[in-house]
Amino acid sequence: MSTAVSRVTTGWLHADEWTAYNDAYSLDVTTWDGFAVLRDIRELRMTSMACQVAATDPDRHGEQAARRLACLRGTRPWQGWWAVP
C-alpha cells in the first residue's frame, strides 16, 4: 500500500517505476475494490505523523503539516509533499 500511495497520492514514484513494480508482483493494487479505504488510512497516518513532528519543530515542519492537512480535502496527486523525519 505504501508504494501505491507513493504513486497515486504523492507522485513520488514515476510511471515507469510503478509499471515495473506491478510487473514484478503481477498485481496492481490500485484496481482492488478496497484500495481507496486503505489509501485514505495511509494518507491520514502520513498527515498525522507530520503534525506530530511539526508539534516539536514547527519552524521546520509546520508548513508541511499544514500542506498535508489541506491536501486531505483536495484531489490527487498531492504536490509539494516531502519526507518528514
C-alpha positions, -999 to +999 in steps of 0.1 A: +000+000+000+028+024+008+043+020-027+009+026-043+004+057-022+038+069-033+025+067-069-012+078-066-011+103-038+023+120-037+036+112-072+070+103-057+071+071-078+073+077-116+051+059-140+078+036-153+088+026-118+052+019-110+048-003-141+080-023-132+067-027-097+033-041-109+050-063-134+072-078-107+043-086-084+018-093-112-008-071-094-019-035-095-033-029-060-050+003-072-075-018-091-086-036-060-121-026-046-106-020-011-078+002-023-094+036-016-101+028+020-066+016+027-052+046+007-072+070+028-059+054+060-023+056+048-027+093+039-042+101+073-013+083+090+012+102+069-006+135+078-009+127+115+028+119+117+037+152+100+016+170+125+033+152+154+067+161+141+056+197+135+044+200+171+080+195+182+096+216+155+070+240+139+095+262+122+110+233+103+079+211+097+048+233+103+044+242+066+045+205+056+019+196+082-004+224+071+000+213+035-009+177+042-040+188+062-051+209+032-044+180+008-068+157+027-095+180+014-082+181-022-075+159-052-046+137-061-017+137-068-008+160-039+020+183-049+046+196-025+049+167-001+084+159+012+096+134+036+092+143+073+116+126+097 
